[in-house]
């Protein structure tokens, strides 16, 4: 399980992010769960912070940190490309 927070345009729905994540990683991504949406101070006008968990699982082995980091990176890259999102520090 890996958590991440992204800055996105306000109009982007979580369902769009979830769909893109599963389209990017079809085999090992098992669950995408939203746990926080924040708009307010320290967030640019017209943007929101969306935090969610990615749960990965392989049926035949334990995934190592490097594999998970690569999968997470691919999903973040896809979101950055398609929705102009960025990782929130």
PyMOL commands that place a pseudoatom at each C-alpha (Angstrom):
pseudoatom trace, name=CA, resn=UNK, resi=1, chain=A, elem=C, hetatm=0, pos=[0.000, 0.000, 0.000]
pseudoatom trace, name=CA, resn=UNK, resi=2, chain=A, elem=C, hetatm=0, pos=[1.278, 3.458, -0.920]
pseudoatom trace, name=CA, resn=UNK, resi=3, chain=A, elem=C, hetatm=0, pos=[-0.341, 6.811, -0.233]
pseudoatom trace, name=CA, resn=UNK, resi=4, chain=A, elem=C, hetatm=0, pos=[0.036, 9.905, -2.335]
pseudoatom trace, name=CA, resn=UNK, resi=5, chain=A, elem=C, hetatm=0, pos=[-1.395, 13.395, -2.555]
pseudoatom trace, name=CA, resn=UNK, resi=6, chain=A, elem=C, hetatm=0, pos=[-1.788, 15.255, -5.818]
pseudoatom trace, name=CA, resn=UNK, resi=7, chain=A, elem=C, hetatm=0, pos=[-2.658, 18.819, -6.719]
pseudoatom trace, name=CA, resn=UNK, resi=8, chain=A, elem=C, hetatm=0, pos=[-5.354, 18.778, -9.391]
pseudoatom trace, name=CA, resn=UNK, resi=9, chain=A, elem=C, hetatm=0, pos=[-7.823, 21.125, -11.006]
pseudoatom trace, name=CA, resn=UNK, resi=10, chain=A, elem=C, hetatm=0, pos=[-11.011, 21.419, -8.933]
pseudoatom trace, name=CA, resn=UNK, resi=11, chain=A, elem=C, hetatm=0, pos=[-13.218, 19.943, -11.659]
pseudoatom trace, name=CA, resn=UNK, resi=12, chain=A, elem=C, hetatm=0, pos=[-11.410, 16.583, -11.777]
pseudoatom trace, name=CA, resn=UNK, resi=13, chain=A, elem=C, hetatm=0, pos=[-13.394, 13.837, -10.064]
pseudoatom trace, name=CA, resn=UNK, resi=14, chain=A, elem=C, hetatm=0, pos=[-11.825, 11.003, -8.110]
pseudoatom trace, name=CA, resn=UNK, resi=15, chain=A, elem=C, hetatm=0, pos=[-13.519, 8.520, -10.460]
pseudoatom trace, name=CA, resn=UNK, resi=16, chain=A, elem=C, hetatm=0, pos=[-11.373, 9.887, -13.324]
pseudoatom trace, name=CA, resn=UNK, resi=17, chain=A, elem=C, hetatm=0, pos=[-8.183, 9.355, -11.310]
pseudoatom trace, name=CA, resn=UNK, resi=18, chain=A, elem=C, hetatm=0, pos=[-9.283, 5.868, -10.249]
pseudoatom trace, name=CA, resn=UNK, resi=19, chain=A, elem=C, hetatm=0, pos=[-10.120, 4.873, -13.835]
pseudoatom trace, name=CA, resn=UNK, resi=20, chain=A, elem=C, hetatm=0, pos=[-6.771, 6.158, -15.119]
pseudoatom trace, name=CA, resn=UNK, resi=21, chain=A, elem=C, hetatm=0, pos=[-4.853, 4.355, -12.358]
pseudoatom trace, name=CA, resn=UNK, resi=22, chain=A, elem=C, hetatm=0, pos=[-6.467, 1.020, -13.242]
pseudoatom trace, name=CA, resn=UNK, resi=23, chain=A, elem=C, hetatm=0, pos=[-5.931, 1.651, -16.961]
pseudoatom trace, name=CA, resn=UNK, resi=24, chain=A, elem=C, hetatm=0, pos=[-2.239, 2.311, -16.270]
pseudoatom trace, name=CA, resn=UNK, resi=25, chain=A, elem=C, hetatm=0, pos=[-1.665, -0.764, -14.074]
pseudoatom trace, name=CA, resn=UNK, resi=26, chain=A, elem=C, hetatm=0, pos=[-4.055, -3.564, -14.943]
pseudoatom trace, name=CA, resn=UNK, resi=27, chain=A, elem=C, hetatm=0, pos=[-2.429, -6.513, -13.181]
pseudoatom trace, name=CA, resn=UNK, resi=28, chain=A, elem=C, hetatm=0, pos=[-1.021, -5.592, -9.779]
pseudoatom trace, name=CA, resn=UNK, resi=29, chain=A, elem=C, hetatm=0, pos=[-3.157, -2.615, -8.719]
pseudoatom trace, name=CA, resn=UNK, resi=30, chain=A, elem=C, hetatm=0, pos=[-6.045, -3.954, -6.662]
pseudoatom trace, name=CA, resn=UNK, resi=31, chain=A, elem=C, hetatm=0, pos=[-7.569, -0.903, -4.969]
pseudoatom trace, name=CA, resn=UNK, resi=32, chain=A, elem=C, hetatm=0, pos=[-7.550, 2.888, -5.192]
pseudoatom trace, name=CA, resn=UNK, resi=33, chain=A, elem=C, hetatm=0, pos=[-9.119, 4.576, -2.180]
pseudoatom trace, name=CA, resn=UNK, resi=34, chain=A, elem=C, hetatm=0, pos=[-9.698, 8.290, -1.682]
pseudoatom trace, name=CA, resn=UNK, resi=35, chain=A, elem=C, hetatm=0, pos=[-9.110, 9.434, 1.901]
pseudoatom trace, name=CA, resn=UNK, resi=36, chain=A, elem=C, hetatm=0, pos=[-8.822, 13.225, 1.732]
pseudoatom trace, name=CA, resn=UNK, resi=37, chain=A, elem=C, hetatm=0, pos=[-9.759, 16.188, -0.427]
pseudoatom trace, name=CA, resn=UNK, resi=38, chain=A, elem=C, hetatm=0, pos=[-8.559, 19.624, 0.627]
pseudoatom trace, name=CA, resn=UNK, resi=39, chain=A, elem=C, hetatm=0, pos=[-9.202, 23.077, -0.764]
pseudoatom trace, name=CA, resn=UNK, resi=40, chain=A, elem=C, hetatm=0, pos=[-8.120, 26.172, 1.082]
pseudoatom trace, name=CA, resn=UNK, resi=41, chain=A, elem=C, hetatm=0, pos=[-5.042, 27.911, 2.362]
pseudoatom trace, name=CA, resn=UNK, resi=42, chain=A, elem=C, hetatm=0, pos=[-1.762, 26.893, 0.708]
pseudoatom trace, name=CA, resn=UNK, resi=43, chain=A, elem=C, hetatm=0, pos=[-3.670, 25.516, -2.312]
pseudoatom trace, name=CA, resn=UNK, resi=44, chain=A, elem=C, hetatm=0, pos=[-3.787, 27.620, -5.487]
pseudoatom trace, name=CA, resn=UNK, resi=45, chain=A, elem=C, hetatm=0, pos=[-7.083, 29.052, -6.673]
pseudoatom trace, name=CA, resn=UNK, resi=46, chain=A, elem=C, hetatm=0, pos=[-8.941, 26.556, -8.865]
pseudoatom trace, name=CA, resn=UNK, resi=47, chain=A, elem=C, hetatm=0, pos=[-6.972, 23.612, -7.458]
pseudoatom trace, name=CA, resn=UNK, resi=48, chain=A, elem=C, hetatm=0, pos=[-7.532, 20.950, -4.816]
pseudoatom trace, name=CA, resn=UNK, resi=49, chain=A, elem=C, hetatm=0, pos=[-5.389, 18.396, -3.063]
pseudoatom trace, name=CA, resn=UNK, resi=50, chain=A, elem=C, hetatm=0, pos=[-6.598, 14.828, -3.436]
pseudoatom trace, name=CA, resn=UNK, resi=51, chain=A, elem=C, hetatm=0, pos=[-4.994, 12.131, -1.292]
pseudoatom trace, name=CA, resn=UNK, resi=52, chain=A, elem=C, hetatm=0, pos=[-5.497, 8.437, -1.890]
pseudoatom trace, name=CA, resn=UNK, resi=53, chain=A, elem=C, hetatm=0, pos=[-4.063, 5.013, -1.268]
pseudoatom trace, name=CA, resn=UNK, resi=54, chain=A, elem=C, hetatm=0, pos=[-2.901, 2.593, -3.927]
pseudoatom trace, name=CA, resn=UNK, resi=55, chain=A, elem=C, hetatm=0, pos=[-2.972, -1.069, -2.970]
pseudoatom trace, name=CA, resn=UNK, resi=56, chain=A, elem=C, hetatm=0, pos=[-0.841, -3.454, -5.023]
pseudoatom trace, name=CA, resn=UNK, resi=57, chain=A, elem=C, hetatm=0, pos=[-0.772, -7.252, -4.824]
pseudoatom trace, name=CA, resn=UNK, resi=58, chain=A, elem=C, hetatm=0, pos=[0.758, -10.064, -6.819]
pseudoatom trace, name=CA, resn=UNK, resi=59, chain=A, elem=C, hetatm=0, pos=[-0.959, -13.453, -6.515]
pseudoatom trace, name=CA, resn=UNK, resi=60, chain=A, elem=C, hetatm=0, pos=[2.267, -15.449, -6.644]
pseudoatom trace, name=CA, resn=UNK, resi=61, chain=A, elem=C, hetatm=0, pos=[4.893, -13.413, -4.791]
pseudoatom trace, name=CA, resn=UNK, resi=62, chain=A, elem=C, hetatm=0, pos=[5.680, -10.522, -2.506]
pseudoatom trace, name=CA, resn=UNK, resi=63, chain=A, elem=C, hetatm=0, pos=[6.303, -7.242, -4.283]
pseudoatom trace, name=CA, resn=UNK, resi=64, chain=A, elem=C, hetatm=0, pos=[9.469, -5.412, -3.308]
pseudoatom trace, name=CA, resn=UNK, resi=65, chain=A, elem=C, hetatm=0, pos=[9.836, -1.672, -2.681]
pseudoatom trace, name=CA, resn=UNK, resi=66, chain=A, elem=C, hetatm=0, pos=[11.459, -1.027, -6.046]
pseudoatom trace, name=CA, resn=UNK, resi=67, chain=A, elem=C, hetatm=0, pos=[8.603, -2.683, -7.952]
pseudoatom trace, name=CA, resn=UNK, resi=68, chain=A, elem=C, hetatm=0, pos=[5.999, -0.743, -5.992]
pseudoatom trace, name=CA, resn=UNK, resi=69, chain=A, elem=C, hetatm=0, pos=[7.866, 2.549, -6.481]
pseudoatom trace, name=CA, resn=UNK, resi=70, chain=A, elem=C, hetatm=0, pos=[7.979, 1.914, -10.234]
pseudoatom trace, name=CA, resn=UNK, resi=71, chain=A, elem=C, hetatm=0, pos=[4.247, 1.131, -10.413]
pseudoatom trace, name=CA, resn=UNK, resi=72, chain=A, elem=C, hetatm=0, pos=[3.388, 4.183, -8.313]
pseudoatom trace, name=CA, resn=UNK, resi=73, chain=A, elem=C, hetatm=0, pos=[5.602, 6.319, -10.560]
pseudoatom trace, name=CA, resn=UNK, resi=74, chain=A, elem=C, hetatm=0, pos=[3.851, 5.081, -13.688]
pseudoatom trace, name=CA, resn=UNK, resi=75, chain=A, elem=C, hetatm=0, pos=[0.470, 5.993, -12.231]
pseudoatom trace, name=CA, resn=UNK, resi=76, chain=A, elem=C, hetatm=0, pos=[1.666, 9.439, -11.128]
pseudoatom trace, name=CA, resn=UNK, resi=77, chain=A, elem=C, hetatm=0, pos=[3.164, 10.050, -14.594]
pseudoatom trace, name=CA, resn=UNK, resi=78, chain=A, elem=C, hetatm=0, pos=[-0.119, 9.121, -16.271]
pseudoatom trace, name=CA, resn=UNK, resi=79, chain=A, elem=C, hetatm=0, pos=[-2.033, 11.513, -13.993]
pseudoatom trace, name=CA, resn=UNK, resi=80, chain=A, elem=C, hetatm=0, pos=[0.490, 14.283, -14.630]
pseudoatom trace, name=CA, resn=UNK, resi=81, chain=A, elem=C, hetatm=0, pos=[0.143, 13.785, -18.395]
pseudoatom trace, name=CA, resn=UNK, resi=82, chain=A, elem=C, hetatm=0, pos=[-3.603, 13.414, -18.670]
pseudoatom trace, name=CA, resn=UNK, resi=83, chain=A, elem=C, hetatm=0, pos=[-4.778, 15.750, -15.898]
pseudoatom trace, name=CA, resn=UNK, resi=84, chain=A, elem=C, hetatm=0, pos=[-1.774, 18.059, -15.398]
pseudoatom trace, name=CA, resn=UNK, resi=85, chain=A, elem=C, hetatm=0, pos=[-1.624, 16.959, -11.766]
pseudoatom trace, name=CA, resn=UNK, resi=86, chain=A, elem=C, hetatm=0, pos=[1.450, 17.229, -9.607]
pseudoatom trace, name=CA, resn=UNK, resi=87, chain=A, elem=C, hetatm=0, pos=[2.637, 15.508, -6.460]
pseudoatom trace, name=CA, resn=UNK, resi=88, chain=A, elem=C, hetatm=0, pos=[1.963, 17.488, -3.333]
pseudoatom trace, name=CA, resn=UNK, resi=89, chain=A, elem=C, hetatm=0, pos=[4.907, 17.751, -0.975]
for i in range(1, 89): cmd.bond("trace and resi %d" % i, "trace and resi %d" % (i + 1))
show_as sticks, trace
zoom trace
